[in-house]
Amino acid sequence: LTDRHRVPLDDPDAVRRIVSQVDPWGVVNAAGWVRVDEAEGEPGACHAANAAGAAHIAAACAERGLSFATFSSDLVFDGASEGAYVEADAPNPCNVYGRSKAEAERLVLGVGGRPLVIRTAAFFSPQDPYNFAALVERELSAGRCLSAAHDLIVSPTYVPDLVEATLDLLIDPETGIRHLVNDGACSWFEFATRLARALDLDENLVRAAPAASFGWAAPRPRRAPLATRRGQILPSLDD
């Protein structure tokens, strides 16, 4: 496990050095710009971290013949489709963050070697206090109401499931683009009410609201559920 102090993503020579020193059997890139709305005002920094940074690591791995996994997003799609997006669907992002991830996919797959690009979405876990599920638990446990978008459809993904599947695919070694989400697309409002029921909290505290009411700087795709043509290996969201 390392960080950007030891491996600055904007320095390809530093990336090569650490890969050479560690001599790993594979590399997982879990770094990146994650602030979707702030990316609208800082596109250069977002692209440097998400696209160029991922490409530098991919190139260092390709030079040594190492398996490499990096993460992309449902936000590479515009949400115009009425069905779920699969691996072969062409990206058409509607915000800066999505464009940075689409560019990362292009660059990483273009360097050759053994890259695995995993598109995932709306990930959550009890270990991360900054995800939507943790916010729902925190607010409802305190008896506070929470508004959630009823008109944005996503595929929530449980991080422990995602990690297990990523490592399995990296070991295989799988390459190309793969969609990894829990089966069970829903709106953010539906996700919040399902969480409330699972945690035995008051689901009546969850209020449905249109996405436009939140004042987000970055546009979001209306419908961006992910499905796979390469085999569903994550359990259902109910699980």
Accessible surface in RSA format (square Angstrom, percent):
REM  Atomic radii and reference values for relative SASA: ProtOr
REM  Chains: A
REM  Algorithm: Lee & Richards
REM  Probe-radius: 1.40
REM  Slices: 20
REM RES _ NUM      All-atoms   Total-Side   Main-Chain    Non-polar    All polar
REM                ABS   REL    ABS   REL    ABS   REL    ABS   REL    ABS   REL
RES LEU A   1   230.39 128.3 147.14 105.3  83.26 209.3 157.62 110.7  72.77 195.8
RES THR A   2    67.86  48.3  42.45  43.0  25.41  60.6  49.52  66.5  18.34  27.7
RES ASP A   3    81.17  56.9  69.60  69.3  11.57  27.4  39.64  93.3  41.53  41.4
RES ARG A   4   114.67  48.1 106.20  54.1   8.47  20.2  48.60  66.4  66.07  40.0
RES HIS A   5   176.31  96.4 146.47 101.8  29.84  76.3  98.63 101.6  77.68  90.4
RES ARG A   6   136.00  57.1 115.11  58.7  20.89  49.7  51.87  70.9  84.13  51.0
RES VAL A   7    12.03   7.9  11.31  10.2   0.72   1.7  11.31   9.8   0.72   1.9
RES PRO A   8    40.24  29.3  38.20  34.8   2.04   7.4  40.24  33.2   0.00   0.0
RES LEU A   9    16.15   9.0  13.25   9.5   2.90   7.3  13.25   9.3   2.90   7.8
RES ASP A  10   110.79  77.6  87.50  87.1  23.28  55.1  34.74  81.8  76.05  75.8
RES ASP A  11    50.07  35.1  48.08  47.9   1.99   4.7  13.02  30.6  37.05  37.0
RES PRO A  12    46.96  34.2  46.59  42.5   0.37   1.4  46.59  38.5   0.37   2.3
RES ASP A  13    80.54  56.4  78.98  78.6   1.56   3.7  15.69  36.9  64.84  64.7
RES ALA A  14     8.67   8.0   6.69  10.3   1.98   4.5   6.79   9.6   1.89   5.0
RES VAL A  15     1.00   0.7   1.00   0.9   0.00   0.0   1.00   0.9   0.00   0.0
RES ARG A  16    95.27  40.0  91.79  46.8   3.49   8.3  41.73  57.0  53.54  32.4
RES ARG A  17   132.90  55.8 128.84  65.7   4.05   9.6  60.90  83.2  71.99  43.6
RES ILE A  18    16.54   9.4  15.92  11.9   0.63   1.5  16.35  11.8   0.20   0.5
RES VAL A  19     9.00   5.9   7.17   6.5   1.83   4.4   9.00   7.8   0.00   0.0
RES SER A  20    58.13  49.1  47.39  63.2  10.74  24.7  15.66  33.4  42.47  59.5
RES GLN A  21   127.03  71.0  90.32  66.0  36.71  87.4  46.01  97.9  81.02  61.5
RES VAL A  22    82.24  54.1  57.94  52.5  24.30  58.6  64.41  56.0  17.84  48.4
RES ASP A  23    94.40  66.1  76.61  76.3  17.79  42.1  16.03  37.7  78.37  78.2
RES PRO A  24    28.60  20.8  17.07  15.6  11.53  41.9  25.46  21.0   3.14  19.5
RES TRP A  25   156.20  62.7 138.28  66.9  17.92  42.1 115.92  61.8  40.28  65.4
RES GLY A  26    14.35  17.7   0.00   N/A  14.35  17.7   0.23   0.6  14.11  31.6
RES VAL A  27    25.55  16.8  22.32  20.2   3.23   7.8  25.55  22.2   0.00   0.0
RES VAL A  28    59.82  39.4  34.34  31.1  25.48  61.4  34.34  29.8  25.48  69.1
RES ASN A  29    11.13   7.7   6.57   6.3   4.56  11.0   3.11   7.5   8.03   7.8
RES ALA A  30    91.89  84.5  53.54  82.6  38.34  87.2  58.41  82.3  33.48  88.7
RES ALA A  31    37.91  34.9  18.14  28.0  19.76  45.0  26.77  37.7  11.14  29.5
RES GLY A  32    14.28  17.6   0.00   N/A  14.28  17.6   2.95   8.1  11.33  25.4
RES TRP A  33    23.18   9.3  19.24   9.3   3.94   9.3  22.48  12.0   0.70   1.1
RES VAL A  34   102.65  67.5  87.29  79.0  15.36  37.0  87.71  76.2  14.94  40.5
RES ARG A  35   112.47  47.2 104.74  53.4   7.72  18.4  50.65  69.2  61.82  37.5
RES VAL A  36    26.53  17.5  22.26  20.2   4.27  10.3  22.26  19.3   4.27  11.6
RES ASP A  37    41.57  29.1  36.31  36.1   5.26  12.4  21.08  49.6  20.49  20.4
RES GLU A  38    92.19  52.9  82.12  62.1  10.07  24.0  40.84  79.0  51.35  41.9
RES ALA A  39     0.00   0.0   0.00   0.0   0.00   0.0   0.00   0.0   0.00   0.0
RES GLU A  40    55.83  32.1  35.27  26.7  20.55  48.9  13.31  25.7  42.52  34.7
RES GLY A  41    65.06  80.2   0.00   N/A  65.06  80.2  36.58 100.4  28.48  63.8
RES GLU A  42    85.35  49.0  79.60  60.2   5.75  13.7  31.41  60.8  53.93  44.0
RES PRO A  43    61.05  44.5  60.99  55.6   0.06   0.2  61.05  50.4   0.00   0.0
RES GLY A  44    53.20  65.6   0.00   N/A  53.20  65.6  43.65 119.8   9.55  21.4
RES ALA A  45    46.83  43.1  31.20  48.1  15.63  35.6  38.43  54.1   8.40  22.2
RES CYS A  46     0.00   0.0   0.00   0.0   0.00   0.0   0.00   0.0   0.00   0.0
RES HIS A  47    58.14  31.8  57.15  39.7   0.99   2.5  41.52  42.8  16.62  19.3
RES ALA A  48    45.67  42.0  40.02  61.8   5.65  12.9  43.53  61.3   2.14   5.7
RES ALA A  49    11.24  10.3   6.71  10.4   4.53  10.3   9.54  13.4   1.70   4.5
RES ASN A  50     3.78   2.6   0.03   0.0   3.75   9.0   1.91   4.6   1.87   1.8
RES ALA A  51     3.24   3.0   3.24   5.0   0.00   0.0   3.24   4.6   0.00   0.0
RES ALA A  52    37.71  34.7  35.57  54.9   2.14   4.9  37.47  52.8   0.24   0.6
RES GLY A  53     0.01   0.0   0.00   N/A   0.01   0.0   0.00   0.0   0.01   0.0
RES ALA A  54     2.09   1.9   1.90   2.9   0.19   0.4   1.90   2.7   0.19   0.5
RES ALA A  55    14.37  13.2  13.10  20.2   1.26   2.9  13.46  19.0   0.91   2.4
RES HIS A  56    48.25  26.4  45.11  31.4   3.14   8.0  28.76  29.6  19.49  22.7
RES ILE A  57    13.73   7.8  13.73  10.2   0.00   0.0  13.73   9.9   0.00   0.0
RES ALA A  58     2.62   2.4   0.55   0.9   2.06   4.7   0.69   1.0   1.93   5.1
RES ALA A  59    28.34  26.1  27.01  41.7   1.33   3.0  28.26  39.8   0.08   0.2
RES ALA A  60     1.96   1.8   0.71   1.1   1.25   2.8   0.99   1.4   0.97   2.6
RES CYS A  61     0.75   0.6   0.75   0.8   0.00   0.0   0.75   1.9   0.00   0.0
RES ALA A  62    29.17  26.8  10.78  16.6  18.39  41.8  11.80  16.6  17.38  46.0
RES GLU A  63   109.64  62.9  68.63  51.9  41.00  97.6  48.79  94.4  60.85  49.7
RES ARG A  64   105.63  44.3  75.26  38.4  30.37  72.3  30.90  42.2  74.73  45.3
RES GLY A  65    36.13  44.6   0.00   N/A  36.13  44.6  26.85  73.7   9.28  20.8
RES LEU A  66    19.06  10.6  17.88  12.8   1.18   3.0  18.60  13.1   0.46   1.2
RES SER A  67     3.19   2.7   3.19   4.3   0.00   0.0   1.42   3.0   1.77   2.5
RES PHE A  68     2.71   1.4   2.71   1.7   0.00   0.0   2.71   1.6   0.00   0.0
RES ALA A  69     0.00   0.0   0.00   0.0   0.00   0.0   0.00   0.0   0.00   0.0
RES THR A  70     7.25   5.2   7.25   7.4   0.00   0.0   3.87   5.2   3.38   5.1
RES PHE A  71    44.51  22.3  39.85  24.7   4.66  12.1  39.89  24.2   4.62  13.2
RES SER A  72     7.52   6.4   2.17   2.9   5.35  12.3   2.17   4.6   5.35   7.5
RES SER A  73     7.83   6.6   7.83  10.4   0.00   0.0   3.47   7.4   4.36   6.1
RES ASP A  74    10.66   7.5  10.66  10.6   0.00   0.0   0.00   0.0  10.66  10.6
RES LEU A  75    22.63  12.6  22.46  16.1   0.17   0.4  22.46  15.8   0.17   0.5
RES VAL A  76     0.00   0.0   0.00   0.0   0.00   0.0   0.00   0.0   0.00   0.0
RES PHE A  77     1.17   0.6   0.85   0.5   0.32   0.8   1.17   0.7   0.00   0.0
RES ASP A  78    48.44  33.9  34.56  34.4  13.88  32.8  12.07  28.4  36.37  36.3
RES GLY A  79     1.90   2.3   0.00   N/A   1.90   2.3   0.79   2.2   1.10   2.5
RES ALA A  80    76.65  70.5  49.80  76.8  26.85  61.1  59.61  83.9  17.05  45.2
RES SER A  81    41.87  35.4  30.75  41.0  11.12  25.6  23.71  50.5  18.16  25.4
RES GLU A  82   126.39  72.6 106.79  80.8  19.60  46.7  66.71 129.0  59.68  48.7
RES GLY A  83    36.75  45.3   0.00   N/A  36.75  45.3  32.93  90.4   3.82   8.6
RES ALA A  84    46.70  42.9  23.73  36.6  22.96  52.2  23.73  33.4  22.96  60.8
RES TYR A  85    14.24   6.7  14.17   8.1   0.07   0.2  14.04  10.6   0.20   0.2
RES VAL A  86    14.25   9.4  14.25  12.9   0.00   0.0  14.25  12.4   0.00   0.0
RES GLU A  87    19.09  11.0  11.93   9.0   7.16  17.0  12.03  23.3   7.06   5.8
RES ALA A  88    96.41  88.6  59.01  91.1  37.40  85.1  70.72  99.6  25.69  68.1
RES ASP A  89    51.55  36.1  45.92  45.7   5.63  13.3   9.83  23.1  41.73  41.6
RES ALA A  90    82.89  76.2  62.16  95.9  20.72  47.1  65.81  92.7  17.08  45.2
RES PRO A  91    55.52  40.5  36.19  33.0  19.32  70.2  36.19  29.9  19.32 120.1
RES ASN A  92    85.65  59.1  84.26  81.4   1.38   3.3  18.36  44.2  67.29  65.0
RES PRO A  93    30.28  22.1  16.40  15.0  13.88  50.5  16.40  13.5  13.88  86.3
RES CYS A  94    39.46  29.8  23.68  26.4  15.77  37.1  28.69  72.7  10.77  11.6
RES ASN A  95     1.01   0.7   0.06   0.1   0.95   2.3   0.95   2.3   0.06   0.1
RES VAL A  96    11.70   7.7  11.70  10.6   0.00   0.0  11.70  10.2   0.00   0.0
RES TYR A  97    23.06  10.8  23.06  13.1   0.00   0.0   2.89   2.2  20.17  24.9
RES GLY A  98     0.00   0.0   0.00   N/A   0.00   0.0   0.00   0.0   0.00   0.0
RES ARG A  99   107.74  45.2 104.02  53.0   3.73   8.9  46.06  62.9  61.69  37.4
RES SER A 100     0.00   0.0   0.00   0.0   0.00   0.0   0.00   0.0   0.00   0.0
RES LYS A 101    19.27   9.4  19.27  11.8   0.00   0.0   2.59   2.3  16.68  17.8
RES ALA A 102    20.77  19.1  14.08  21.7   6.69  15.2  14.65  20.6   6.12  16.2
RES GLU A 103    53.51  30.7  50.83  38.5   2.68   6.4  18.57  35.9  34.94  28.5
RES ALA A 104     6.82   6.3   6.63  10.2   0.19   0.4   6.82   9.6   0.00   0.0
RES GLU A 105     8.94   5.1   8.05   6.1   0.89   2.1   6.19  12.0   2.76   2.3
RES ARG A 106   148.97  62.5 136.21  69.4  12.75  30.4  75.04 102.6  73.93  44.8
RES LEU A 107    51.17  28.5  47.69  34.1   3.47   8.7  50.18  35.2   0.99   2.7
RES VAL A 108     0.06   0.0   0.06   0.1   0.00   0.0   0.06   0.1   0.00   0.0
RES LEU A 109    64.82  36.1  45.08  32.2  19.75  49.6  45.43  31.9  19.39  52.2
RES GLY A 110    64.38  79.4   0.00   N/A  64.38  79.4  31.70  87.0  32.68  73.2
RES VAL A 111    57.57  37.9  27.65  25.0  29.91  72.1  36.44  31.7  21.13  57.3
RES GLY A 112    34.54  42.6   0.00   N/A  34.54  42.6  33.34  91.5   1.20   2.7
RES GLY A 113    49.86  61.5   0.00   N/A  49.86  61.5  14.94  41.0  34.93  78.2
RES ARG A 114    97.01  40.7  93.67  47.7   3.34   8.0  38.95  53.2  58.07  35.2
RES PRO A 115    10.99   8.0  10.66   9.7   0.33   1.2  10.73   8.9   0.26   1.6
RES LEU A 116     0.16   0.1   0.16   0.1   0.00   0.0   0.16   0.1   0.00   0.0
RES VAL A 117     0.86   0.6   0.86   0.8   0.00   0.0   0.86   0.7   0.00   0.0
RES ILE A 118     0.00   0.0   0.00   0.0   0.00   0.0   0.00   0.0   0.00   0.0
RES ARG A 119     2.52   1.1   2.52   1.3   0.00   0.0   0.00   0.0   2.52   1.5
RES THR A 120     4.39   3.1   2.85   2.9   1.55   3.7   2.85   3.8   1.55   2.3
RES ALA A 121     3.46   3.2   0.00   0.0   3.46   7.9   3.46   4.9   0.00   0.0
RES ALA A 122    25.08  23.1   0.66   1.0  24.43  55.6  13.53  19.1  11.55  30.6
RES PHE A 123   102.93  51.5  93.13  57.7   9.80  25.5  93.13  56.5   9.80  28.0
RES PHE A 124    25.62  12.8  24.87  15.4   0.75   2.0  25.62  15.5   0.00   0.0
RES SER A 125     7.69   6.5   4.36   5.8   3.33   7.7   2.35   5.0   5.34   7.5
RES PRO A 126   101.03  73.6  60.43  55.1  40.61 147.6  71.72  59.2  29.31 182.2
RES GLN A 127   141.79  79.3 109.30  79.9  32.49  77.4  69.04 147.0  72.75  55.2
RES ASP A 128    46.32  32.4  44.27  44.1   2.05   4.9  21.79  51.3  24.53  24.5
RES PRO A 129    73.56  53.6  67.64  61.7   5.92  21.5  72.03  59.5   1.53   9.5
RES TYR A 130   198.04  92.5 164.25  93.5  33.79  87.9 123.26  92.6  74.78  92.2
RES ASN A 131    12.51   8.6   4.49   4.3   8.03  19.3  11.71  28.2   0.81   0.8
RES PHE A 132    44.72  22.4  33.56  20.8  11.16  29.0  37.48  22.7   7.24  20.7
RES ALA A 133    10.71   9.9   9.20  14.2   1.51   3.4   9.41  13.3   1.30   3.4
RES ALA A 134    18.74  17.2  10.32  15.9   8.42  19.2  17.53  24.7   1.21   3.2
RES LEU A 135    62.05  34.6  62.05  44.4   0.00   0.0  62.05  43.6   0.00   0.0
RES VAL A 136     0.00   0.0   0.00   0.0   0.00   0.0   0.00   0.0   0.00   0.0
RES GLU A 137    75.37  43.3  75.37  57.0   0.00   0.0  21.12  40.9  54.24  44.3
RES ARG A 138   107.27  45.0 102.19  52.1   5.09  12.1  59.10  80.8  48.18  29.2
RES GLU A 139    31.45  18.1  31.45  23.8   0.00   0.0   3.53   6.8  27.92  22.8
RES LEU A 140     6.71   3.7   0.00   0.0   6.71  16.9   0.00   0.0   6.71  18.1
RES SER A 141    64.98  54.9  30.76  41.1  34.22  78.8  29.12  62.0  35.85  50.2
RES ALA A 142    57.80  53.1  19.82  30.6  37.99  86.4  33.10  46.6  24.70  65.4
RES GLY A 143    50.52  62.3   0.00   N/A  50.52  62.3  25.45  69.8  25.07  56.2
RES ARG A 144   118.70  49.8 114.56  58.4   4.14   9.9  60.09  82.1  58.61  35.5
RES CYS A 145    63.14  47.8  40.21  44.9  22.93  53.9  20.69  52.4  42.46  45.8
RES LEU A 146    19.04  10.6  16.32  11.7   2.71   6.8  18.98  13.3   0.06   0.2
RES SER A 147    55.50  46.9  42.47  56.7  13.03  30.0  13.76  29.3  41.74  58.5
RES ALA A 148     2.45   2.3   0.00   0.0   2.45   5.6   2.45   3.4   0.00   0.0
RES ALA A 149     2.27   2.1   0.63   1.0   1.64   3.7   0.63   0.9   1.64   4.3
RES HIS A 150    84.72  46.3  70.57  49.1  14.15  36.2  45.68  47.1  39.04  45.4
RES ASP A 151    52.56  36.8  43.25  43.0   9.31  22.0  28.66  67.5  23.90  23.8
RES LEU A 152    11.67   6.5  11.67   8.4   0.00   0.0  11.67   8.2   0.00   0.0
RES ILE A 153    35.09  20.0  34.66  25.8   0.43   1.0  34.66  25.0   0.43   1.2
RES VAL A 154    12.93   8.5  12.93  11.7   0.00   0.0  12.93  11.2   0.00   0.0
RES SER A 155     1.59   1.3   1.59   2.1   0.00   0.0   0.19   0.4   1.40   2.0
RES PRO A 156     0.03   0.0   0.03   0.0   0.00   0.0   0.03   0.0   0.00   0.0
RES THR A 157     0.00   0.0   0.00   0.0   0.00   0.0   0.00   0.0   0.00   0.0
RES TYR A 158    74.27  34.7  74.27  42.3   0.00   0.0  46.34  34.8  27.93  34.4
RES VAL A 159    40.90  26.9  40.90  37.0   0.00   0.0  40.90  35.5   0.00   0.0
RES PRO A 160    51.80  37.8  42.86  39.1   8.94  32.5  49.19  40.6   2.60  16.2
RES ASP A 161    32.67  22.9  28.18  28.1   4.49  10.6   3.51   8.3  29.15  29.1
RES LEU A 162    11.41   6.4  11.41   8.2   0.00   0.0  11.41   8.0   0.00   0.0
RES VAL A 163    73.83  48.6  72.23  65.4   1.60   3.9  73.83  64.2   0.00   0.0
RES GLU A 164   126.49  72.6 124.64  94.3   1.85   4.4  40.62  78.6  85.88  70.1
RES ALA A 165     7.28   6.7   3.93   6.1   3.35   7.6   6.96   9.8   0.32   0.8
RES THR A 166     3.71   2.6   3.71   3.8   0.00   0.0   3.71   5.0   0.00   0.0
RES LEU A 167    76.08  42.4  76.08  54.4   0.00   0.0  76.08  53.4   0.00   0.0
RES ASP A 168    82.54  57.8  80.21  79.8   2.33   5.5  19.46  45.8  63.09  62.9
RES LEU A 169     8.34   4.6   8.34   6.0   0.00   0.0   8.34   5.9   0.00   0.0
RES LEU A 170     4.70   2.6   3.51   2.5   1.19   3.0   3.51   2.5   1.19   3.2
RES ILE A 171   113.51  64.6  94.77  70.6  18.74  45.2  96.75  69.7  16.76  45.5
RES ASP A 172    97.93  68.6  64.05  63.7  33.88  80.1  16.47  38.8  81.45  81.2
RES PRO A 173    63.15  46.0  46.59  42.5  16.55  60.2  46.59  38.5  16.55 102.9
RES GLU A 174    42.68  24.5  38.02  28.8   4.67  11.1   3.82   7.4  38.86  31.7
RES THR A 175    57.70  41.0  53.11  53.8   4.59  10.9  19.18  25.8  38.52  58.2
RES GLY A 176    22.54  27.8   0.00   N/A  22.54  27.8  21.32  58.5   1.22   2.7
RES ILE A 177    31.35  17.8  27.48  20.5   3.86   9.3  27.48  19.8   3.86  10.5
RES ARG A 178    13.13   5.5  13.13   6.7   0.00   0.0   0.00   0.0  13.13   8.0
RES HIS A 179     4.51   2.5   0.37   0.3   4.14  10.6   0.37   0.4   4.14   4.8
RES LEU A 180     2.67   1.5   1.71   1.2   0.96   2.4   2.67   1.9   0.00   0.0
RES VAL A 181     5.06   3.3   3.90   3.5   1.16   2.8   3.90   3.4   1.16   3.1
RES ASN A 182     2.30   1.6   1.77   1.7   0.53   1.3   0.39   0.9   1.91   1.8
RES ASP A 183    90.38  63.3  82.85  82.5   7.52  17.8  10.49  24.7  79.89  79.7
RES GLY A 184    23.68  29.2   0.00   N/A  23.68  29.2  21.17  58.1   2.51   5.6
RES ALA A 185    50.02  46.0  20.52  31.7  29.50  67.1  20.52  28.9  29.50  78.1
RES CYS A 186     6.22   4.7   3.66   4.1   2.56   6.0   6.22  15.8   0.00   0.0
RES SER A 187     3.17   2.7   3.17   4.2   0.00   0.0   1.69   3.6   1.48   2.1
RES TRP A 188    51.49  20.7  51.49  24.9   0.00   0.0  44.10  23.5   7.39  12.0
RES PHE A 189    53.86  26.9  53.86  33.4   0.00   0.0  53.86  32.7   0.00   0.0
RES GLU A 190    80.19  46.0  80.01  60.5   0.17   0.4  26.18  50.6  54.00  44.1
RES PHE A 191     3.42   1.7   3.42   2.1   0.00   0.0   3.42   2.1   0.00   0.0
RES ALA A 192     0.00   0.0   0.00   0.0   0.00   0.0   0.00   0.0   0.00   0.0
RES THR A 193    14.52  10.3  14.52  14.7   0.00   0.0   7.78  10.4   6.74  10.2
RES ARG A 194    65.57  27.5  59.99  30.6   5.59  13.3  27.54  37.6  38.04  23.1
RES LEU A 195    22.18  12.4  20.80  14.9   1.38   3.5  21.97  15.4   0.21   0.6
RES ALA A 196     0.00   0.0   0.00   0.0   0.00   0.0   0.00   0.0   0.00   0.0
RES ARG A 197   133.19  55.9 110.11  56.1  23.09  55.0  56.33  77.0  76.86  46.6
RES ALA A 198    86.83  79.8  44.21  68.2  42.61  96.9  56.89  80.1  29.94  79.3
RES LEU A 199    81.24  45.2  61.86  44.3  19.38  48.7  66.12  46.4  15.12  40.7
RES ASP A 200   135.08  94.6 113.49 113.0  21.59  51.0  32.91  77.5 102.16 101.9
RES LEU A 201    45.75  25.5  30.13  21.6  15.62  39.3  35.03  24.6  10.72  28.9
RES ASP A 202    71.39  50.0  58.72  58.4  12.67  30.0  31.77  74.8  39.63  39.5
RES GLU A 203    60.76  34.9  56.30  42.6   4.46  10.6  17.06  33.0  43.70  35.7
RES ASN A 204   116.39  80.3 101.94  98.5  14.45  34.8  28.45  68.5  87.94  85.0
RES LEU A 205    30.91  17.2  30.91  22.1   0.00   0.0  30.91  21.7   0.00   0.0
RES VAL A 206     8.60   5.7   0.00   0.0   8.60  20.7   0.00   0.0   8.60  23.3
RES ARG A 207   124.23  52.2 122.05  62.2   2.18   5.2  43.25  59.1  80.99  49.1
RES ALA A 208    56.21  51.7  26.83  41.4  29.38  66.8  26.83  37.8  29.38  77.8
RES ALA A 209    13.99  12.9  13.33  20.6   0.66   1.5  13.99  19.7   0.00   0.0
RES PRO A 210    63.92  46.6  63.92  58.3   0.00   0.0  63.92  52.8   0.00   0.0
RES ALA A 211    16.43  15.1  13.77  21.3   2.66   6.0  14.03  19.8   2.40   6.4
RES ALA A 212    96.94  89.1  62.41  96.3  34.53  78.5  75.84 106.8  21.10  55.9
RES SER A 213    74.55  63.0  32.75  43.7  41.81  96.3  41.29  87.9  33.27  46.6
RES PHE A 214    69.82  34.9  40.66  25.2  29.16  75.9  46.15  28.0  23.67  67.7
RES GLY A 215    67.79  83.6   0.00   N/A  67.79  83.6  38.45 105.5  29.34  65.7
RES TRP A 216    96.01  38.5  67.95  32.9  28.06  65.9  50.21  26.8  45.80  74.3
RES ALA A 217    69.17  63.6  36.33  56.1  32.84  74.7  47.43  66.8  21.75  57.6
RES ALA A 218     1.91   1.8   0.00   0.0   1.91   4.4   0.00   0.0   1.91   5.1
RES PRO A 219    71.07  51.8  58.55  53.4  12.52  45.5  70.42  58.1   0.64   4.0
RES ARG A 220    66.09  27.7  42.73  21.8  23.36  55.6  13.71  18.7  52.38  31.7
RES PRO A 221     7.80   5.7   3.54   3.2   4.26  15.5   4.53   3.7   3.27  20.4
RES ARG A 222   120.01  50.4 116.91  59.6   3.10   7.4  60.68  82.9  59.33  36.0
RES ARG A 223    54.16  22.7  54.16  27.6   0.00   0.0   5.65   7.7  48.51  29.4
RES ALA A 224     0.76   0.7   0.76   1.2   0.00   0.0   0.76   1.1   0.00   0.0
RES PRO A 225     5.19   3.8   5.19   4.7   0.00   0.0   5.19   4.3   0.00   0.0
RES LEU A 226    10.45   5.8   0.00   0.0  10.45  26.3   0.00   0.0  10.45  28.1
RES ALA A 227    35.08  32.3  31.90  49.2   3.18   7.2  35.08  49.4   0.00   0.0
RES THR A 228    26.01  18.5   4.27   4.3  21.75  51.8   4.27   5.7  21.75  32.9
RES ARG A 229   190.70  80.1 155.69  79.4  35.01  83.3  55.99  76.5 134.71  81.6
RES ARG A 230    85.79  36.0  61.49  31.3  24.30  57.9  35.56  48.6  50.23  30.4
RES GLY A 231    38.68  47.7   0.00   N/A  38.68  47.7  33.67  92.4   5.01  11.2
RES GLN A 232    88.54  49.5  55.34  40.4  33.20  79.1  42.07  89.6  46.47  35.2
RES ILE A 233    82.05  46.7  49.23  36.7  32.82  79.1  56.26  40.5  25.79  70.0
RES LEU A 234     8.26   4.6   1.55   1.1   6.71  16.9   2.35   1.7   5.91  15.9
RES PRO A 235    52.80  38.5  39.22  35.8  13.58  49.4  52.30  43.2   0.50   3.1
RES SER A 236    48.52  41.0  40.53  54.1   7.98  18.4  28.96  61.7  19.56  27.4
RES LEU A 237    26.58  14.8   9.84   7.0  16.74  42.1  11.15   7.8  15.43  41.5
RES ASP A 238   121.62  85.2  85.96  85.6  35.66  84.3  34.12  80.3  87.50  87.3
RES ASP A 239   132.84  93.0  71.90  71.6  60.94 144.1  30.98  72.9 101.86 101.6
END  Absolute sums over single chains surface
CHAIN  1 A    11418.6       8680.6       2738.0       6381.9       5036.8
END  Absolute sums over all chains
TOTAL         11418.6       8680.6       2738.0       6381.9       5036.8
